[in-house]
Amino acid sequence: AFALGGASSAESYLRIDRLLEAAQASGADAVHPGYGFLSENADFAQAVTDAGFVWVGPPPEAIRSLGSKSAAKALAAAHGVPCLPGYYGEDQREETFAAEAQRIGYPLMVKAVAGGGGRGMRLVREAAQLLSALRGARSEALAGFANGDLLIERALLRPRHVEVQVFADVHGHCVHLGERDCSVQRRHQKIDEESRCPAVSPALREELGRCAVRLAKAAGYVRAGTVEFLLEGSPFYLMEMNTRLQ
């Protein structure tokens, strides 16, 4: 066990330099990304590789393409993977979000670009709630992920949360292992995962798998990844890709 620093995550588990010092002191050969904190951080993946360790995760460039919700949506849209109407731009001013929210329409979701596990996420049902939701989500995202960038997208109020697990190798092969229903949640945290999803037909299963594999290949993905979709009836939409095994 190695003490990394202070009591907050920003002073400990988000300190790349301290994590590398611990890895070197332990005599490790490889570093596994784990989950949360820096597990989907491209700079950490690059730093691990540059320090001479084996990185047991996807290439840094794939994490950059997919670890950011905004970048993943842009890549998905360019390769025919369905996405909800939203704003994923670099202009993070509150007035820009307000204008884009009017274009998208309410209800909508505010999400941290680098977020996960429900952190940095707010449901906004009307315009009067937008400003406080943006500020709250940004503060939470900065504390949890050291990145305060946000996106907004149309909210589905009663969707199923369906994930597809993909595995890719360094030779360009990629496969999916079917889907699981992760809709049973509390505070956006999954409680139960059921495979297969009872609401997914064989034809829809194949289409979900094709889209998941298409997205992974477009990003030059390697190793395990999780492509998450929202399903409302038969239409489905990309939610995000977790650049790690779940």
N, C-alpha and C positions, 0 to 999 in steps of 0.2 A: 504494500500500500504506500502511496506517495501523496503527501500534502501538496495541493496545487496552488493554494492561495487563500483568498478571503472567503466570506460567507456567501456572496452572490455568485451566480453563474458567470457573470462578466469578469469576475476576478479569479475564476477557477476553471470550469469546464469549457469556457470559451477562449481560454488562453492557449493558443497554438504553441507558443514557445515553451510553456510549462509542460504541456502534454508531450512534446518531443523530448524534453529533458528527462521526463519520467521514462519514456520508452528507451532512451539511450542508457539510462542508469540501470534499467532492468535487464539489459542485454537482449532485447527483443529483436527478432528478424522481421516481423510484420506487424502492421497495425490494422485492426478491424474497426470500421466506422461506428459500430453500435447503432444506437437510435437516439433521436433528439440531439440537442446541442450542435456539434459540428459534423454530425453524421452525413449531412447532405451539403457540405460546404466545399466548394471547389478549391478555394485557397488552402484549406487544410489538406485536402487530398494531394495537391501539388507540393505542399511543404513536406508532407510525409515522404513522397517520392524523392524530392530533392535531397532529403536528409539520408537517403540510402535504404529506406525501409521498403518492404513490399506492401503496397496498399491493397487491402482486401476489399475492393469496391470498384465502382465504375471509373472510367477515365475522367480527369478533371474537366475536360471540355464537354463531356456528356452531362456532367453534373451542372455545368453552367447553362447548358441548353435546356435541361429538364428540371433542375432543382429549383429554379425560379418559376413560379406559377405563370408569370407574364411571358417569359421566354418560351415556356412549354406550350402555352396557348397559341402563340404566334407560329411556332413550328408545326403544331397540330393543324391549324387552319390552312397552312400552306400545303399540307399533305392529305387533305380531305378527311380529317378526323373531326367530327361534330363538336362545336363549342357553343356555350351560351353567349348571347349578346352581352358585351361588357366593354370596359375600358382598361387597357393594360399598358398605358403609355408611361413615358419617363417623366412627364410634367406632373409633379406631385402637389401642386398648389390646390388649396381647398376650393377655390373658385372654379378650377378646372374639373374637379370631381363633381361639384354641384351642377355644372353645365352638362357633363356626361351622364349624370344620374337622370336628368330630365330627358335626355335622348333615349336612355335605356328603358326607363320607366320603373316604377316601384311595384312590389317590394324588390329589394336588391340586397346582395351580400357585400360587405366590406371584408376583404381578406388581406392578410400580410403576404407579400410576394414570397418571402422566405419562411412562412409560417408552417405550422402543422399541429395536429392534436387539438384543434379548436382554438389555439392561442392566436391572438391577433385577428379574430373573426367576429363580425357583428351583423345581425339581421337588422335591416332598416326598412320599415314599413311605409314611412312617409318622409317628405323632405325635411320636416322640422327635426328629425332624429339624426340627420346625416352628419352634421358637424361634430356632435359629441361622439358619434360612432367612429368617425375618422380619427379623432384625437385619442380616444381610448384604445383603438386597435393599434395605432402607431406607437403609443407608449408601451403597450404590451409586447409588440414586435421588437422594439429596440431592446427591451429588457431580456427577452427570451432568445433572440436570434441576432442581435447586434445589427439589424437592418430594419429600418422603419418604412420602407417602401410598401405601398398598398396598391390593390386593384379593386375594382367593383364589377359585379356582374349580376344579371337577372337572377332572382331567387326563385327556386322551386320549393314550395311550402311542404309538400308531402312526397318527396322523392324516395326511391330506394338508392342506397349507396352500394354499388357493385364494383368489386375490384377484380382485376385480371393479373395473375402472376406471370411474369416473363423471365426467360433466361436466354442470354446471348453469349456467344463465344467470340474469340479474337479472329475467327475466320469468316465472319459475316453471317453465321447461322443464328437464327433467333426462333424460339418456340414459346407458346403460351401453354399454361397448365390448367386452363379452364377458369371459371369465375367463382367468387364467393360473395354472399350477401352480408353486408356489414351494417345493415340498417338499424339494428338494435343498439342504440347509443344513449348515453347520458352526458349532457354538456359537451356534445360533439366528441366524446370518447367512446370507442367501441366496447361493447360489453360482450356481444356474441357474434360469431362469424359462422355462417352456414354455407356449406358447399355440397351440392350446387344450389344456385339461387332458384327458388320455386317459381319466380316470375319470369324466368328467362327460357325461351323456347330454343330448340336446337339451332334454328336459323339465326336467331339473335345472338346465341352463344358464339357461333362462327364469326359473325360480324364484329362483335366485341373483341374477339381474339385477333381478327385481322387488323383492326384499328390499333390495338395495343402493340402488336408486332411492327406495324407500319411506323408508329411513332418511335419505338425503340431503334429501329434500323435507321430512321431519318437522323437520329442524334448520334449514330455511331456507338450505340450502347454496348457495354460488355458486362457480364455477370448478372446478378439477380436484380430485378426491379418490380415495382408494383404500379400498375396503371389503374387509376381510380375514375369511375364514371358515376354520373347521376342518371337514374333511370326513372322516367315518369310515363308509365304505359309502355308503348314500344319505342318512342324516341329516346335516345340516350345522348349524353353530352360528357365530354372530358371534364373532369374536375381538376386533376393534377396527376403527376407521376412522382412517386417516392423513389428516389434513386438509391434504393437499398432493398434488402429482403424484409418482408413483414411476416 
